[in-house]
């Protein structure tokens, strides 16, 4: 007997003052980061199961939602008297990964400036990936999903509703993504200001109690974190020692001219067209065109 047979559809208890999804129909999530988060979940073959919680999210069945470093806690009202307790865990990035990501961010003027202005730029995901620090989960195993309900489906509709409300929480405050990964907004921005004000400095790990100001654990003298111009020049050959050849060309390592962007990013950011324009069918056709353009540009 399947879990669907054991736990048939039941009407949830009404909630006063529950958290309701802002979108009454269509997709949930409006910013690139919330759409990207849901797209990642759908890539884990969770798409059809996620839709089970969409009605719960829109009816306000989620009573509370709290984002902490490494874990999201929620209470979701189902058909029983006591709300179900939901947790979605995602291990925070280690200190060294944060140190590398912060240095990489400080070396890119526009993304770091947008962060300091309170925005989360689309380049952020790739910058974190290049630093070996995934901003979003890479496999479904990265997420710990728990619900106190008897449904054995993962995600159940209570977990799915929490995912949708979490995406909308990212819309309202994108820095919640970074908090989930282990860094508070104030701490991240203070570190970026520090790195950008001392762009030419090179920090090394030191022994002793605590951690160094680069975020490298204390006692790790074998770890050398490069900052400032030294990071940009990593891999560049030393200039000739001969004074007469000082101005001769030194080959630079290959650097991509532009950040690679998913061909469908623009389509996910724009609202879906109405039925008179073709609706979802038009989006699918445009997706194929964008993918062909991207392939031709490579």
C-alpha positions, -999 to +999 in steps of 0.1 A: +000+000+000+014+034-010+018+063+014-009+080-007-033+052+003-024+054+040-025+091+041-053+103+018-058+139+010-074+157+040-085+193+046-060+213+067-072+233+096-076+270+089-048+293+103-052+328+116-023+350+105-003+324+087+025+332+062+009+333+028+028+332-005+025+366-023+017+351-057-019+340-060-012+320-092+016+309-115+052+307-103+063+315-068+094+337-064+103+368-084+140+374-080+168+355-098+180+340-065+146+327-054+139+313-089+174+298-090+168+281-056+135+266-068+151+256-101+178+238-082+152+218-062+133+210-095+166+197-110+167+171-082+134+157-097+115+173-068+093+194-092+061+173-091+064+167-053+071+204-047+037+213-063+020+194-035+028+222-011+019+252-033-017+253-021-005+251+015+019+280+009-009+301-007-035+294+020-012+305+048-007+271+064+029+279+073+027+294+108+064+304+113+096+303+093+131+310+108+164+309+089+194+301+110+230+292+099+227+257+085+190+251+092+155+264+085+128+258+111+091+260+102+058+251+118+031+240+093-006+235+102-020+203+087-053+185+094-042+176+129-046+199+159-008+202+165+012+219+137+039+198+121+075+207+128+097+211+097+135+214+095+155+218+063+193+216+070+221+227+048+256+225+063+272+260+066+303+267+046+336+261+065+357+291+076+383+286+048+356+284+021+341+317+034+376+333+034+382+324-002+347+335-013+351+369+005+385+375-011+371+366-045+342+389-040+364+418-028+384+415-060+354+421-083+344+457-079+308+456-093+295+425-075+310+436-042+297+471-047+262+458-053+264+436-021+275+466-001+245+484-016+222+457-003+218+437-035+227+401-044+241+401-080+236+372-103+274+367-105+275+357-069+267+320-075+296+316-100+320+336-077+312+312-048+315+282-071+350+293-084+360+296-047+349+261-041+320+272-020+286+262-034+259+289-027+230+265-034+228+227-028+244+206-056+226+174-049+195+165-029+217+148-004+231+182+006+197+189+022+184+173+054+145+173+051+125+164+082+088+167+090+069+154+120+040+144+099+033+106+091+037+110+053+069+092+042+071+111+009+100+135+008+093+163+004+058+160+019+034+189+013+045+205+046+082+205+035+072+216+000+052+246+014+082+255+035+105+255+004+081+279-014+079+303+016+117+301+019+120+311-017+098+341-011+118+349+021+148+351-002+129+376-024+123+398+006+158+395+021+184+379-003+210+379+025+190+351+041+207+328+016+241+338+029+229+335+065+217+300+058+253+293+044+268+306+077+275+343+074+255+372+088+250+402+066+268+426+089+298+403+092+300+398+054+298+435+045+323+444+072+348+419+058+343+431+023+349+467+033+381+456+051+394+436+022+386+464-003+403+490+019+435+469+020+434+454-014+472+450-016+476+430+016+485+394+019+473+375+049+487+342+063+473+318+089+489+321+124+491+297+152+473+304+185+438+305+198+409+317+177+411+324+140+429+348+118+412+378+103+410+360+069+387+334+084+414+307+082+415+285+113+443+293+137+472+269+138+470+263+100+504+278+090+503+256+059+474+276+045+482+309+026+454+331+016+462+355-012+444+389-013+445+421-032+464+424-065+483+392-056+450+372-062+445+387-096+481+380-106+481+344-094+496+323-122+514+352-139+551+345-146+576+366-127+589+396-148+624+394-164+652+403-140+671+420-168+665+458-167+667+461-205+639+436-208+618+450-180+590+462-203+589+431-224+556+413-225+548+387-198+521+362-209+490+364-188+470+333-178+437+327-197+408+346-181+372+344-194+361+377-209+327+374-195+310+353-168+293+323-182+256+327-178+228+301-181+211+306-214+177+305-197+185+330-170+167+359-187+135+339-193+134+328-157+137+364-145+109+378-167+072+372-158+055+345-179+037+359-210-001+359-211-021+333-231-026+357-260+011+359-265+016+321-263+020+315-226+043+286-215+045+274-252+062+307-261+087+304-232+096+268-244+102+281-279+123+310-268+143+287-245+153+266-275+163+298-294+184+311-265+201+277-262+209+277-299+223+313-297+244+303-267+258+272-285+267+293-316+285+319-294+308+293-279 
